[in-house]
């Protein structure tokens, strides 16, 4: 048996605002933007070169879903963006106005910093050392 996670739903407030942030600020690729109804779209974005998993940008509907926008994990780091060049991506993200909540730190497993997406979800930007993953 072979299984894999292919999409992770990220609750957003507005499709176009989220697409703009992920494609222009994080340089993600818009893989799909297909209308499902008058109010719902199937929107997939992924980091450049990513082939396994991507984000499904899901517009929050109703008060319960909207209350989760920006805090899907209760304040913990939610997503981990692996890079092959930490300093290149860190500096590009700074130039693009990304807010870092924890400055770069070198650990045994690699170099990591924590940043916020447009809604406040926390992400690790991480370059693993010595093929640790």
Residue pairs with C-beta under 8 A, 6 or more apart in sequence:
4 52
4 53
5 52
5 53
6 52
6 53
6 54
7 44
7 53
7 54
7 55
7 56
8 53
8 54
8 55
8 56
8 79
9 55
9 56
9 58
10 18
10 55
10 56
10 57
10 58
10 72
10 79
10 121
11 58
11 59
11 60
11 65
11 66
11 68
11 69
11 72
12 18
12 57
12 58
12 59
12 60
12 69
12 119
13 59
13 60
13 66
13 69
13 119
14 59
15 33
15 41
15 43
15 57
15 59
17 118
18 43
18 57
18 118
19 30
19 33
19 43
19 45
19 57
21 117
21 118
22 28
22 30
22 45
22 55
22 57
22 117
23 29
23 30
23 45
24 96
25 93
25 96
25 97
25 98
25 118
26 47
26 81
26 93
26 96
26 98
26 117
27 47
27 48
27 92
27 96
28 45
28 46
28 47
28 48
28 55
29 45
29 46
29 47
29 48
29 50
30 43
30 44
30 45
31 44
31 45
31 46
31 54
32 42
32 43
32 44
33 41
33 42
33 43
33 44
34 41
34 42
34 43
35 41
35 42
36 42
39 59
39 61
40 59
41 59
42 56
43 56
43 57
44 54
44 55
44 56
44 57
45 54
45 55
45 57
46 53
46 54
46 55
47 81
55 79
60 66
60 68
60 69
69 119
70 117
70 119
70 120
70 121
71 120
71 121
72 78
72 121
73 121
73 122
75 122
76 122
77 114
77 122
77 123
77 124
78 121
78 122
78 123
79 121
79 123
79 124
80 123
80 124
80 126
81 89
81 123
81 124
81 125
81 126
82 126
82 127
82 128
82 133
83 89
83 125
83 126
83 127
84 127
85 127
86 104
86 110
86 111
86 112
86 113
86 125
86 126
86 127
87 111
89 125
90 100
90 104
90 113
90 125
93 100
93 115
93 125
94 100
98 115
98 116
99 115
99 116
100 113
100 114
100 115
100 116
101 114
101 115
101 116
101 122
102 113
102 114
103 113
104 111
104 112
104 113
105 111
105 112
105 113
108 129
109 128
109 129
109 132
110 126
110 127
110 128
110 129
110 132
111 126
111 127
111 129
112 124
112 125
112 126
112 127
113 124
113 125
114 122
114 123
114 124
114 125
115 122
115 123
115 125
116 122
116 123
117 123
